[in-house]
């Protein structure tokens, strides 16, 4: 099969748009869909194949839009369904496919179904759509289980009815996000309609939020105590009552049947992208077995330390595991939930060690990296992030870019507490800094805030003064800028027959702590993680480098793409 015959999603470079922070067309301080439409030419010039749009649904915004009040509409904050249709049409005109978020684990506590459940009372069919339970202890005053929320505190919230306190409902995340009960067939039928609603409108794919957490053990057993919180462990371990339950297989195969039916009817391909933090790797691979999800994010790259041995082991184990079931490996360096790459790579601890057997389980806390009390070397972080981008784009399989990575934006680590919005910050009393620092609105132009994000309205999160030099306008046309690096790299990736889906071969021709692999025909990628510069392979010609070379040597924390004889 040639590169042009492969399904698009096996090669795609996908750009994640966080709508609230991308572009503000109506100048109210919040990004919107019309702003997304107006910036499609920018995305086309960047060279991406697809966009993933984080939730644009009506929402009280208790968790940045992941508390959905209506799955089949657009939030007035962002626009209208007509605006969404225009975005789809304009993106498709430019050859850009569109994926949107599907949030099937939980909804907003303002969703009509949950409001009806509260009104209907204990034992009602309405309550069976969610996880309502009687409390434990005297008068049911204690939560039904010891389960802890991923955002801090208990995973149960007590309902206060007309006659006082009564049942409790489950929320894996914030109390404003009640979990759907996927053991109830009516929930599955509801989401079938949601999936078809968006596929019928022309959405090319759905990124499934918390894909590993939908099904729950309906016996509701307690979990081992987390020593940090004193509550039951909320993060994954084998046999956990809400992570990676066997019921997920049937759910995902049914969804795949829905997606496949569109291609069978000549309506175009529809796909699913899975967000899952399941460990070990072979458990995650079951999500992308034939007949289940098309791809799943490879978060190992995001968690891995900036060290040659760990990176090589992480790459090898993922390529081997995915190839065994015929799935592409999907590479991710950052997203709306994680400390920005520039800042992460500028810390004394850049990630965690990996071996071919994996990585120690004790650090795998979903939100552990949101809090970094250590200092940041921004210049070092940006140099490494540029090299990491070339590494990501050279690896076999699709790659994701989180908005602002192409500008080299750092995490905003000094946001005042009074402007923070992330529930994890408040529910842990600031122990976890939260995700606001990676969600600050993008700088497009100008020398002061709002930097072209809007006209003059104050953005919903404040932008740093130092971002004047990082705006799109400031970097446009500068051959040494991070934006130019991304544009040049993605243009090469699109045209080079060796890049995209496929395989790689490691080479030890260059000594030291170096990653050097080749891809056929005639391509090499070298990343120097040694303390000293290293030579280029014999006869190789440089296609692009993440930083300047020194007398034909590749400096530390620099990546090069090579044209091989």
SEZA-219402 format. One record per residue (C-alpha): residue in three letters; x, y, z. Coordinates in steps of 0.02 Angstrom, whole numbers, plus 32768, in hexadecimal, padded with zeros to 4 digits. Layout:
<nodes>
ALAXYZ;...
</nodes>
This chain:
<nodes>
UNK800080008000;UNK804780AB7FD2;UNK803D81448042;UNK7FAF81897FD8;UNK7F4B80E97FF0;UNK7F5880E880AE;UNK7EC681288115;UNK7EE481DF813F;UNK7EE281C181FA;UNK7F7B815081F2;UNK7FE781E381B7;UNK7F8D827F81F4;UNK7FD583138250;UNK7F45834E82BD;UNK7F3D83FA830E;UNK7EDB840983B0;UNK7E6F84A483C1;UNK7E3784D5846F;UNK7DAA85488436;UNK7DA585B984CE;UNK7E5B85EA84B2;UNK7E7785E183F5;UNK7E30867F83A5;UNK7DAC86FD83DD;UNK7D4B87408348;UNK7CC3879E83A8;UNK7D3C87F18422;UNK7CED87B584C4;UNK7D8E876C850D;UNK7D6186B984E2;UNK7D8E86578446;UNK7D02862183D2;UNK7CDA85BB8338;UNK7CDD865182C4;UNK7D8D86738301;UNK7DB785BF82D3;UNK7D7185DB8224;UNK7DD88679820E;UNK7E79861E823D;UNK7E64858881CA;UNK7EDC85D4814B;UNK7F5F85D981D4;UNK7F44852181F9;UNK7F4D84F88140;UNK7FF385578132;UNK803384FB81CA;UNK801A8458816B;UNK7FA583F481DA;UNK7F2E83708193;UNK7EA783798218;UNK7E6D83D782B1;UNK7E2983948355;UNK7DB1840F83A6;UNK7DA084038463;UNK7CEB840E84A2;UNK7C8684988452;UNK7BE18460849E;UNK7B6E84C58512;UNK7BBD84B785BE;UNK7BC1850F8667;UNK7C7F85038652;UNK7C9E84B386FA;UNK7D27844F86A5;UNK7D5684B1860A;UNK7CC7846D85A0;UNK7CDB83B785D1;UNK7C3B83CB8634;UNK7BC183BE85A3;UNK7B1083FF85B5;UNK7AD983D78501;UNK7B3983608490;UNK7AE3839883F0;UNK7AFB845383F1;UNK7B8284DA83FC;UNK7B9B85468495;UNK7B5E85F9847C;UNK7C08862884C4;UNK7C5585DF8425;UNK7BCE85FB83A2;UNK7B448597834F;UNK7B2A84F582F1;UNK7B2E855C8252;UNK7BDC85988285;UNK7C1184E482A2;UNK7BCF84B181F7;UNK7C30854281A9;UNK7CCE850B8202;UNK7CB9845981C2;UNK7C9B84958111;UNK7D2C850F8111;UNK7DA2848F815C;UNK7D71840C80DC;UNK7D8A848A804F;UNK7E3E84968089;UNK7E5583DB8096;UNK7E5383E18154;UNK7DED835B81AC;UNK7D938380824E;UNK7D8B831982ED;UNK7D2983518386;UNK7D2083168439;UNK7CA282958471;UNK7C8C8299852F;UNK7C2E81F88559;UNK7C6781D9860C;UNK7C10826D865C;UNK7BA283038636;UNK7B7E83A9868B;UNK7B1083AD8724;UNK7AA3842486BE;UNK7A8383A18638;UNK79C683848628;UNK79D882CB864C;UNK7A3282EA86EF;UNK79B883718723;UNK792B82F78703;UNK79878274876B;UNK799282EC87FE;UNK78D9831487F2;UNK78A0826087DB;UNK78E78220887D;UNK7934817C88BA;UNK790E80DD8859;UNK78CD813887BE;UNK78F8810C8709;UNK794081BB86F9;UNK79BE81998783;UNK79F280F58733;UNK7A46815986A8;UNK7AC9818C872A;UNK7B1C813C87C2;UNK7AAC81678855;UNK7AC8810788F7;UNK7A8F810E89AA;UNK7B1681488A21;UNK7B6C80E18AA6;UNK7B7480FC8B61;UNK7AEC81458BD1;UNK7A6181948B6A;UNK7AC681788ACB;UNK7B33820C8AF7;UNK7BD481BF8AB4;UNK7BFD81A189FA;UNK7BCA80F789B4;UNK7C8280C98996;UNK7D2D811189BE;UNK7D4C81408908;UNK7DB181DF88EB;UNK7D94825A885E;UNK7E21827D87E3;UNK7E0783358808;UNK7E19831D88C4;UNK7D9F82F1894E;UNK7D1C826A894A;UNK7CD7822588A7;UNK7C27822D88F3;UNK7BB882C4890D;UNK7B1D82C18979;UNK7A7682FD8936;UNK7A0C836F89A0;UNK7954834F8978;UNK78B683A689B2;UNK78BC83458A55;UNK7976835A8A74;UNK7A1382F68A49;UNK79F6825289ED;UNK7A5681EC896A;UNK7B0582068925;UNK7B3C820B886E;UNK7BE481DC8822;UNK7C5B825787CE;UNK7D08821D879C;UNK7D3782D38780;UNK7CE0836F87C4;UNK7C3983678822;UNK7BEF83CA8790;UNK7C178333871F;UNK7BA6829F874D;UNK7BDA81FA86FE;UNK7B6581A58683;UNK7B3580F186AC;UNK7B6E808C8616;UNK7B1E7FEF865D;UNK7A77803D862A;UNK7A53801C8570;UNK79F980C38565;UNK7AA1811C857C;UNK7AED80BC84EB;UNK7A5780E6847E;UNK7A65819E84AC;UNK7B1B81A58476;UNK7AF7814783D6;UNK7A8981DA83A7;UNK7B10825783D9;UNK7B9481FE8370;UNK7B2381F782D7;UNK7AF082AD82EE;UNK7BA382E882D7;UNK7BD682678256;UNK7B3E829981EF;UNK7B76834F81F6;UNK7C1D831F81AA;UNK7C8F83108241;UNK7D1B8298820E;UNK7D3F824F82B8;UNK7D2282518371;UNK7DA7825A83F8;UNK7D5E81F48487;UNK7D7E8246852F;UNK7DA281D085C1;UNK7D89813C854D;UNK7DCF80C785D1;UNK7D5780FB865C;UNK7CA480E8861D;UNK7C77803F8668;UNK7C6E80298724;UNK7C6B7F918796;UNK7BB57F9587C9;UNK7BDE7F448871;UNK7C3B7FE4889C;UNK7CCA7F998901;UNK7D3F80088966;UNK7DED8026891F;UNK7E9680268978;UNK7EBC80C489DA;UNK7F23814A8984;UNK7F9E81878A09;UNK7FA0823689BD;UNK7EE5825189CC;UNK7EA981D38A4E;UNK7E2081A289D2;UNK7E11810B8963;UNK7E8B810788D2;UNK7E4681608839;UNK7ED2813987BF;UNK7EE4809C8759;UNK7F177FF2879A;UNK7EE77F468754;UNK7E397F19878E;UNK7E087FCC87BA;UNK7D4A7FDF87C6;UNK7D4180688744;UNK7DDD805E86D5;UNK7DE87FEB863D;UNK7D527F7E8665;UNK7D2E7EEC85EE;UNK7C887F3B85BD;UNK7CE87FBB8556;UNK7D077F3C84CD;UNK7C507F32849B;UNK7C387FEF84A7;UNK7CCB80148435;UNK7CA37F8D83B6;UNK7BF37FD183A7;UNK7C3780808389;UNK7CAE803D8306;UNK7C1B7FED82AC;UNK7BC6809782A7;UNK7C6280EA8261;UNK7C7F806281DF;UNK7BCC807181A2;UNK7BF1811F815D;UNK7C7D80E180EC;UNK7C13804C80B8;UNK7B8C80C5807F;UNK7C09812F801F;UNK7BFB81C08099;UNK7CB481CA80C4;UNK7D1F8181814D;UNK7CF781A58204;UNK7D72817B828E;UNK7D888172834A;UNK7E2181AC83AB;UNK7E2E8167845A;UNK7E6981C584F5;UNK7EA48140856F;UNK7F29813785F5;UNK7F17807B860E;UNK7FB3801D8642;UNK80077FA98617;UNK801E7FC4855D;UNK7FCF7F1F8529;UNK7F2F7F548582;UNK7F2D7FF78520;UNK7F497F99847E;UNK7EA47F408493;UNK7E507FE88473;UNK7E947FE983C1;UNK7E7C7F338395;UNK7E277F1782ED;UNK7D717F4982FF;UNK7D8B7FC18391;UNK7DD48071838F;UNK7E3C80AE82FB;UNK7EC680FF8362;UNK7EF181258417;UNK7F6081AD845B;UNK800E81738489;UNK802781D5852A;UNK80CC817C8549;UNK812381FF84DE;UNK80D6828A8547;UNK810D823985EB;UNK81BA81FF85B3;UNK8256825785F1;UNK82CA82B18578;UNK834E82288578;UNK838B81BD84E8;UNK837481128538;UNK82C68137857A;UNK828C818384D6;UNK82CD80F2846E;UNK827D807284E2;UNK81D980D284E1;UNK81D880DD8422;UNK82068026840A;UNK81867FDE8480;UNK80FA80468434;UNK81278021837F;UNK81347F6783A1;UNK80917F608403;UNK802E7FC28383;UNK80777F6482EE;UNK80447EBF833C;UNK7F8C7EEE8326;UNK7F9D7F578289;UNK7F7A7FFF82DC;UNK7FE2809E82C2;UNK803A80ED8356;UNK7FF38199837E;UNK8076821083C3;UNK804B829A843F;UNK80BD83198493;UNK8038838384E7;UNK7F8183B384F3;UNK7F06841E8555;UNK7F1E83B285F0;UNK7FDB83B885FF;UNK8069842F8627;UNK80A7847A8584;UNK813984228532;UNK81B184B6853B;UNK819A84C385F7;UNK819C84088617;UNK824183F385BA;UNK828B84898615;UNK8275843886C1;UNK82FB83D7871F;UNK828583408710;UNK82468334865C;UNK81DF82978670;UNK81F181E586AA;UNK826681588678;UNK822D80D385FE;UNK826F802685D8;UNK82337FA4855C;UNK81CD7F5D85EC;UNK817780048608;UNK8188807F8696;UNK816E80758752;UNK80B4807D877D;UNK80C280E4881B;UNK80D4818B87BF;UNK804481708748;UNK7FCE81EE8797;UNK7F63823D8710;UNK7F7A82ED8753;UNK802582DF87A5;UNK807C834F8727;UNK800783E3873B;UNK806B841E87D1;UNK8121844B87B3;UNK817384A98842;UNK821D849B87ED;UNK826C8529878B;UNK8264853086CD;UNK82F285508653;UNK8287859385C4;UNK8314859A8544;UNK834584E68567;UNK828F84B08562;UNK826F850484BB;UNK830C84B7846E;UNK82D6840A84A5;UNK822184278470;UNK8259845683C1;UNK82C183B783B7;UNK8231835083FC;UNK81BD83948375;UNK8231835582EB;UNK823D82AE8344;UNK817F82A18351;UNK816082CD829B;UNK81E58251825F;UNK819C81BC82BB;UNK812581428263;UNK806F816B827B;UNK80018204829B;UNK803782968307;UNK7FD78316836E;UNK800183CE838B;UNK7FB1842D841A;UNK7F8C84E283EB;UNK802185508413;UNK80A484C78409;UNK80CE8508835C;UNK80F485B083AE;UNK816085688438;UNK80EA85AA84BE;UNK811A85838572;UNK80A685588601;UNK806685F3865B;UNK809C85C1870A;UNK807786638768;UNK7FBC8679874C;UNK7F6C86D087E2;UNK7EFB86608847;UNK7E6786D38829;UNK7E6786B3876D;UNK7E7B85F68775;UNK7DED858F8730;UNK7E2184D8873E;UNK7DBC847487BE;UNK7E52840887EA;UNK7EA784A38833;UNK7E1584CB88A5;UNK7DEB841988D9;UNK7E9F83FA8911;UNK7EB284A48967;UNK7F3A84D388EA;UNK7FA284368904;UNK7F8A8416884A;UNK7FA884B387E4;UNK7F2A847D8761;UNK7F24848C86A5;UNK7F038545868E;UNK7FB9856A8668;UNK7FB2850985C3;UNK7F0A85558592;UNK7F39860D858B;UNK7EF7865B84E8;UNK7F6D865B8452;UNK7FD086F5841D;UNK7FB3871F8366;UNK7FFA87CE834E;UNK8027887183A1;UNK809688A18432;UNK801C889584C3;UNK7F86883184FC;UNK7F1387F584AF;UNK7F9787DD8426;UNK7F1587D0839D;UNK7EB4874883F8;UNK7E2787C783F5;UNK7E26888283D3;UNK7E3388CF847F;UNK7DCB886684F7;UNK7E29881C858A;UNK7E448760856B;UNK7DF286E785E4;UNK7EA086BA8623;UNK7F2B873D8626;UNK7FB8873085A6;UNK806D875085DA;UNK80C787EC859F;UNK8155877F855C;UNK80E0873484DA;UNK80F687CA8466;UNK818F8774841D;UNK813386CD840A;UNK809A870683A8;UNK807486C282FC;UNK809A876B82AE;UNK8141877A8309;UNK817786CE82CD;UNK812E86D4821E;UNK81BA86E681A0;UNK824586CA821F;UNK82A1863081DD;UNK82E38608828B;UNK823B861082E4;UNK81E18579832A;UNK814E859D82B7;UNK81C08596821F;UNK820C84F48260;UNK815F84A4826B;UNK812984E281BF;UNK81C984A5816D;UNK81C683FD81C6;UNK811083DB819C;UNK812C840A80E6;UNK81BA838C80DD;UNK815383098138;UNK80C3831E80BF;UNK8132830B8025;UNK81B4828B805C;UNK818681D7802D;UNK81DD819280C8;UNK817481F18146;UNK80C981D28190;UNK8093812081B2;UNK8112809381A2;UNK81AC805381FD;UNK8257808C8236;UNK8303803E824F;UNK837A807382D9;UNK842F809782B1;UNK84C5809D8326;UNK853380F682A7;UNK853A81948312;UNK8583817583C1;UNK854581BC8465;UNK849A81D784B2;UNK844981ED8409;UNK83A981B883B5;UNK83CC819282FF;UNK835481338290;UNK8337812381D6;UNK829A8111816F;UNK828E80D880BC;UNK82A781208041;UNK833D818B806F;UNK830B81E28111;UNK836381F081B8;UNK83398244825D;UNK83C1826682DE;UNK83A082AF838A;UNK843682D983F6;UNK841682C184AF;UNK84CF82B784DA;UNK852C833A853D;UNK859C836084A6;UNK8580837F83EC;UNK858082E6837B;UNK85AF82D282C3;UNK853482BC8236;UNK852E821081E5;UNK85A08200814F;UNK855A823E80AA;UNK84BA828480F9;UNK8471832A80C4;UNK840B83908140;UNK835583AC8112;UNK8328840E81AF;UNK83718427825C;UNK831D845D82FD;UNK83AF84D28323;UNK8450851082D3;UNK84D9849282B3;UNK858C84B082E9;UNK8610848E8264;UNK85B083F88225;UNK858E83B782D4;UNK84E283A18323;UNK84DC83FD83CB;UNK848D83BA846A;UNK83CE83B8846C;UNK83C483CD83B0;UNK836D8362832D;UNK839183578273;UNK8337830881E1;UNK83AC82BE815F;UNK83A8829480A7;UNK840981F2809C;UNK846781B18005;
</nodes>
